Amino acid sequence: MDYLIKRDNLRDCHWADAPVTDLADGMARLRIDAFALTANNVTYATFGEAMKYWDFFPASSPEFGRVPVWGFATIIESKAAGVDVGSRVYGYLPISDTVDVQPARVVKESFMDGAAHRRDLAPIYSTYIFTAADPTYDSAFEAQQMLFRPLFTTGWMIDDCLMETGDPVPETVVISSASSKTAMALAHCLKARGVVEAVALTSPGNVAYVESTGLYARTQTYDQVDRMHARGLTAFVDFLGRPSLTADVHNALKDRLVRSLVIGVTDWEGNRAPISLPDPQPEFFFVPTYAAERAKELGADVLNKRLGTSLASFYRASSAFVTPEARSGRDAIDTAWHDTLEGKVSPATGLVFSI
């Protein structure tokens, strides 16, 4: 079974039977065990065409797509060398019972899906990590890994971009959609530095929650942006994706604003028509591109070690502000997808599913 979402109407969804064929030579079949569902997956669907997220797991009908999620899977059949039945992996998956992959570049730690339709897509999304050889894997934190590993990676890379490679380095970072999990990951990284203030922008209903996390120096609502103040040179990191808010932030901060990064679209139905802005012009931050550049500069081993150390500490810290909630079944998945679209899932809850 596949969960199909209409590409031009994210509320139009249904489960559909998927044919199971004999496994071809060089292929492996993964049973999807569990995955997380967050606002990040809505971003994948919203940018499905522009960023080719729909292309990772093609659907039988071109009108519909299979939105990617992050989770764990078990290899239940294999005709690929080095990919053994019973092995468990973490990676990019569809909301389906099973998925077939074509393992390539198989090493002890991981393999890549070398299927033709994925060869021109970002490699970071085509890598499957064997849990048995993953230094950051902890069975006690599987839920946190599904919820946060890709989101924390994004937050960590933004922090690195602003504070390690940015010029000039900001003294304040203003973060929209501050209750989102990626925003909190970024705020965690910034707070750990002790030299930069993170300022939260959020809706009135989320103020109490955002303040309770202890991640931000202060919190403001979206309707208070025109009265915003910031200490010293400031960067704006936008997870909301609402151009009118971006304009308000740029106009309020004026020449104190030195960077403006666009990351996601938690306001997925908002008007995203471009608005003329004073400099600096917004930059779209794409993690795979930045990560590849940093790996060349630092070496992949150094980069992964730094990220892994921070990731492990965040898994433990996240329990103070996000509680994983396990759900199962197709109806529960469908309900959660629509609740996530409508913004009805509490930011204090992390939804983890099994089919």
LINMO-V242552 format. One record per residue. RES is the residue in one small letter. NEAR is the number of other ideal C-beta (glycine too) atoms within 8 Angstrom. Layout:
BEGIN
res,near
RES,NEAR
RES,NEAR
END
This chain:
BEGIN
res,near
m,10
d,13
y,16
l,13
i,13
k,12
r,11
d,4
n,6
l,11
r,7
d,7
c,11
h,6
w,8
a,8
d,4
a,9
p,4
v,4
t,4
d,3
l,10
a,6
d,4
g,7
m,13
a,14
r,12
l,15
r,10
i,16
d,9
a,10
f,13
a,13
l,12
t,12
a,11
n,11
n,12
v,13
t,12
y,12
a,14
t,9
f,10
g,13
e,7
a,5
m,8
k,9
y,12
w,13
d,8
f,12
f,10
p,6
a,11
s,6
s,6
p,4
e,6
f,11
g,13
r,15
v,14
p,13
v,12
w,12
g,13
f,13
a,14
t,11
i,16
i,8
e,8
s,11
k,9
a,12
a,4
g,8
v,11
d,7
v,7
g,6
s,10
r,12
v,14
y,13
g,10
y,9
l,14
p,13
i,12
s,14
d,8
t,10
v,11
d,9
v,10
q,11
p,15
a,8
r,6
v,10
v,7
k,4
e,7
s,11
f,13
m,11
d,11
g,10
a,8
a,4
h,7
r,11
r,7
d,3
l,11
a,7
p,9
i,8
y,10
s,13
t,10
y,16
i,12
f,12
t,10
a,6
a,9
d,10
p,5
t,9
y,9
d,9
s,5
a,4
f,9
e,10
a,11
q,12
q,13
m,14
l,15
f,15
r,12
p,8
l,13
f,13
t,12
t,13
g,16
w,14
m,13
i,14
d,13
d,11
c,12
l,14
m,11
e,7
t,6
g,11
d,4
p,6
v,8
p,15
e,10
t,14
v,15
v,14
i,15
s,16
s,15
a,15
s,11
s,13
k,14
t,14
a,16
m,16
a,15
l,17
a,16
h,12
c,13
l,13
k,9
a,7
r,9
g,4
v,4
v,10
e,11
a,14
v,15
a,16
l,16
t,15
s,7
p,7
g,4
n,11
v,11
a,6
y,12
v,15
e,10
s,7
t,11
g,7
l,11
y,14
a,5
r,7
t,12
q,12
t,10
y,10
d,5
q,8
v,12
d,7
r,7
m,12
h,4
a,11
r,7
g,8
l,10
t,15
a,15
f,15
v,14
d,16
f,13
l,13
g,13
r,11
p,11
s,8
l,13
t,15
a,10
d,10
v,17
h,13
n,9
a,10
l,13
k,8
d,4
r,9
l,13
v,9
r,11
s,15
l,15
v,11
i,10
g,14
v,12
t,13
d,9
w,12
e,3
g,9
n,6
r,8
a,5
p,5
i,8
s,3
l,10
p,5
d,4
p,8
q,6
p,10
e,9
f,6
f,11
f,7
v,10
p,10
t,8
y,12
a,12
a,9
e,8
r,12
a,10
k,6
e,5
l,9
g,6
a,7
d,6
v,8
l,12
n,8
k,8
r,9
l,10
g,10
t,8
s,12
l,14
a,10
s,8
f,12
y,12
r,8
a,8
s,12
s,8
a,6
f,11
v,12
t,7
p,9
e,8
a,8
r,11
s,7
g,7
r,9
d,6
a,10
i,14
d,11
t,8
a,13
w,12
h,10
d,9
t,15
l,10
e,6
g,6
k,5
v,9
s,5
p,11
a,7
t,9
g,14
l,12
v,14
f,14
s,7
i,11
END
